[in-house]
Amino acid sequence: MAAILVPVKGHPYDRNAFSQMLEALPGGHEFTLVEHPAVEAALAPDFVTRFDAVLFYDMPGIGFRVPEPPVFEPPSEAYQAHIEALLAAGKPLLFLHHAIAGWPAWPRYGEIIGGRFLYQPGDVRGRLRPDSGYRHEVTHRVRPLTRHPVLEGVEQGFEITDELYLFEVFDDSIVPLLASGHVFAEENFWSAAAAMRGAFHSREGWRHPPGSNLIAWTRRERNSPILYIQCGDSAEAYANEGLRRLIGNGLAWLLGGEAFA
């Protein structure tokens, strides 16, 4: 059994259903949910040492002002130092679903995760990129791309109804695990920037090149093993046995010696 810190807040979610999913995962782990702004203190080196891993399900650094554009705030220097200390110490990190949109004013965060979701057009690795796309309640089939402990028990893939993203994936720095059969083209998504203007489910005037169908990957940042899983938006998704298997396997892999090999 391991102790898992779970930063939350910044994006709406069904807390009860999410907690029920965590409690149902194998391993009997103890999950401690901490909301922003208390997350900064929880990630401090003298406190976070009591946890074996961190599961990020938060989306900090964004002030929503619909219909005005959102305000992006970088994390404090202390918060940035805490994250770097986690990486130096080799703390295992799992980022789930909307966590990839966190701290848009801190590019380093996206490099740690392996990609970015953009609520507004912006610079990504020196290139101007359009705002990302989203689509709720997509029923799609996912398939493994390799043999890996995270994929044990889902070798044949599985079907899930969940939100999908048309976003930035840093293919040069990740190990792909899972792909979706959905077509990741602009006509199958809605503009995130339009939603921030109050125009939900709109792509008017929005252009986005075809994107990656990768929805789960691993990588290493300094001494820490990293796992990102794009699934996990709703109570229906939390109840999906395939997703539960992925998260359970992911935690077992992150906590085991193989992730550090």
C-alpha positions in Angstrom: 0.0 0.0 0.0 1.3 3.4 -0.9 0.4 7.0 0.1 -0.6 9.1 -3.0 -1.0 12.9 -3.0 -3.7 14.1 -5.4 -3.7 17.8 -6.2 -7.1 18.9 -7.4 -9.1 22.1 -8.4 -9.1 24.4 -11.3 -11.5 22.3 -13.4 -14.9 21.0 -12.4 -15.3 17.3 -11.7 -17.5 14.9 -9.8 -15.5 14.6 -6.5 -17.5 11.7 -5.1 -17.3 9.6 -8.3 -13.6 10.4 -8.7 -12.9 9.4 -5.1 -14.9 6.2 -5.6 -12.7 5.3 -8.6 -9.6 5.9 -6.6 -10.8 3.7 -3.7 -11.7 0.9 -6.1 -8.2 0.7 -7.6 -6.0 -2.3 -6.7 -3.2 -2.0 -4.2 -5.2 -0.5 -1.3 -3.4 2.8 -1.7 -4.3 5.8 0.5 -5.2 8.9 -1.5 -5.1 12.3 -0.1 -6.9 15.0 -2.1 -5.5 18.5 -1.6 -7.0 21.6 -3.3 -5.2 24.7 -4.6 -3.9 26.9 -3.1 -2.9 24.4 -0.4 -1.2 22.3 -3.0 1.9 24.5 -2.9 2.4 23.7 0.8 1.7 20.0 0.2 4.4 19.8 -2.4 7.0 21.3 -0.1 9.9 18.9 0.4 9.4 18.6 4.1 5.8 17.6 3.6 5.6 15.6 0.3 8.2 13.1 1.6 5.4 11.3 3.4 3.9 10.4 0.0 5.1 7.7 -2.4 3.8 9.3 -5.6 1.8 12.3 -6.8 -1.3 12.0 -9.1 -2.1 15.4 -10.6 -5.8 16.0 -11.4 -5.7 19.8 -11.1 -5.6 22.6 -13.6 -4.0 25.6 -11.9 -2.8 28.9 -13.3 -5.9 29.8 -15.2 -8.4 32.5 -14.3 -11.6 32.0 -16.3 -13.5 35.2 -17.2 -16.0 34.1 -19.8 -16.7 35.9 -22.2 -13.4 37.6 -21.7 -10.1 35.7 -22.4 -8.7 33.8 -19.4 -5.9 35.2 -17.4 -2.8 33.0 -17.1 -0.7 33.2 -14.0 2.7 31.4 -13.5 3.3 29.4 -10.4 5.3 31.1 -7.6 9.0 30.6 -7.4 8.4 28.4 -4.4 6.0 26.2 -6.3 8.4 25.9 -9.2 11.2 24.9 -6.8 9.0 22.3 -5.2 8.3 20.7 -8.6 12.0 20.7 -9.4 12.7 19.1 -6.0 10.2 16.3 -6.8 12.0 15.6 -10.1 15.4 15.7 -8.4 14.3 13.3 -5.8 12.8 10.9 -8.3 9.2 11.2 -7.1 6.9 9.2 -9.4 4.3 11.5 -11.1 1.0 10.6 -12.8 -0.8 13.4 -14.8 -4.5 12.7 -15.6 -6.7 14.3 -18.2 -7.0 18.1 -17.8 -3.8 18.3 -15.8 -2.0 18.8 -19.1 -3.7 22.2 -19.3 -2.2 23.4 -16.0 0.1 26.4 -15.6 -0.1 27.7 -19.2 2.2 30.6 -18.4 5.0 28.2 -17.3 6.3 26.3 -20.4 8.4 24.1 -18.3 5.3 22.3 -17.0 4.4 21.1 -20.4 7.9 19.8 -21.0 7.6 17.8 -17.8 4.3 16.2 -18.8 5.1 15.8 -22.5 2.4 18.0 -24.1 0.1 21.0 -23.8 -3.6 21.9 -24.0 -4.0 25.5 -25.1 -7.0 27.5 -24.1 -5.8 30.4 -26.3 -3.4 30.5 -29.3 0.1 30.7 -28.0 3.8 30.0 -28.4 4.8 26.3 -28.1 8.5 25.6 -28.4 9.0 28.8 -30.5 6.0 28.2 -32.8 2.7 30.0 -32.8 0.0 27.3 -32.3 -3.8 27.6 -32.4 -5.9 27.0 -29.4 -6.6 23.3 -28.7 -9.8 21.4 -29.4 -12.1 19.5 -27.1 -15.0 17.1 -27.6 -17.2 15.7 -24.8 -18.9 12.3 -24.7 -16.9 10.7 -27.5 -17.3 6.9 -27.7 -14.1 5.6 -29.1 -11.9 2.5 -28.9 -8.3 2.7 -27.6 -5.5 0.3 -28.6 -2.1 -0.4 -27.1 0.9 0.5 -29.2 3.5 -1.6 -27.4 4.0 -4.1 -24.6 4.3 -2.4 -21.2 3.3 -3.0 -17.6 0.8 -0.1 -17.7 -1.1 -2.0 -20.5 -1.3 -5.3 -18.7 -4.9 -6.7 -19.0 -5.9 -4.2 -21.8 -3.8 -5.8 -24.6 -6.9 -6.0 -26.8 -7.8 -2.4 -26.1 -11.1 -1.2 -24.8 -14.0 1.2 -25.5 -14.7 4.3 -23.5 -17.0 7.3 -23.6 -15.0 10.3 -22.5 -13.7 13.8 -23.5 -11.0 13.9 -26.1 -8.4 16.7 -26.8 -6.9 17.9 -30.1 -3.7 19.3 -28.4 0.1 19.5 -28.5 2.0 16.3 -28.0 5.8 16.4 -27.8 6.4 13.2 -29.8 10.2 13.6 -29.5 10.3 13.2 -25.8 7.7 10.5 -24.9 7.2 6.8 -25.1 3.8 6.2 -26.7 1.5 3.7 -24.9 -2.0 4.1 -26.2 -3.8 5.5 -29.2 -7.4 6.3 -29.9 -9.4 5.3 -33.0 -11.1 8.7 -33.1 -10.0 11.0 -36.0 -8.1 13.9 -34.5 -9.1 16.6 -37.1 -10.6 20.0 -36.5 -14.0 18.9 -37.8 -14.3 16.5 -34.9 -13.6 19.0 -32.1 -14.7 22.4 -30.7 -12.5 25.4 -30.2 -11.3 26.0 -26.7 -10.9 29.7 -27.3 -14.4 30.0 -28.6 -15.7 28.3 -25.4 -13.8 30.9 -23.4 -15.8 33.6 -25.3 -19.1 31.8 -24.3 -19.5 30.1 -27.7 -19.5 26.5 -26.6 -19.5 23.7 -29.2 -18.2 26.1 -31.9 -15.4 26.0 -34.4 -16.4 29.1 -36.3 -13.2 30.8 -37.6 -11.0 28.1 -36.0 -8.3 26.3 -37.9 -6.3 23.5 -36.4 -4.0 21.0 -38.3 -4.6 17.3 -37.7 -3.3 16.2 -34.4 -1.9 13.2 -32.6 -4.1 10.2 -31.6 -1.9 9.4 -28.6 -3.7 9.4 -25.4 -1.2 7.8 -23.0 2.5 7.9 -22.7 5.5 7.7 -20.4 8.7 9.7 -20.1 11.5 10.5 -17.7 12.2 14.0 -16.4 15.4 14.2 -14.4 15.0 11.3 -11.9 11.3 11.0 -12.0 9.2 8.5 -14.1 6.2 10.3 -15.6 2.9 8.8 -16.9 0.2 10.8 -18.7 -3.3 9.4 -19.3 -5.6 11.6 -21.3 -8.8 9.8 -20.2 -10.8 10.7 -17.1 -13.3 13.5 -17.6 -16.6 12.2 -16.1 -18.2 9.8 -13.7 -18.9 7.6 -16.7 -15.3 7.5 -17.6 -14.2 6.9 -13.9 -16.4 3.8 -13.9 -14.8 2.4 -17.0 -12.9 -0.8 -16.2 -10.3 -0.2 -18.9 -9.4 3.2 -17.4 -9.4 1.9 -13.9 -7.0 -0.9 -15.1 -4.7 1.7 -16.7 -4.5 3.9 -13.6 -4.1 0.9 -11.3 -1.3 -0.5 -13.5 0.2 2.9 -13.9 0.5 3.4 -10.2 2.0 0.0 -9.7 4.5 0.7 -12.5 5.4 4.1 -11.1 5.9 2.7 -7.6 7.8 -0.3 -8.7 11.5 -0.6 -9.6 10.9 -1.1 -13.3 9.9 2.5 -13.8 13.3 3.6 -12.6 15.3 1.1 -14.7 
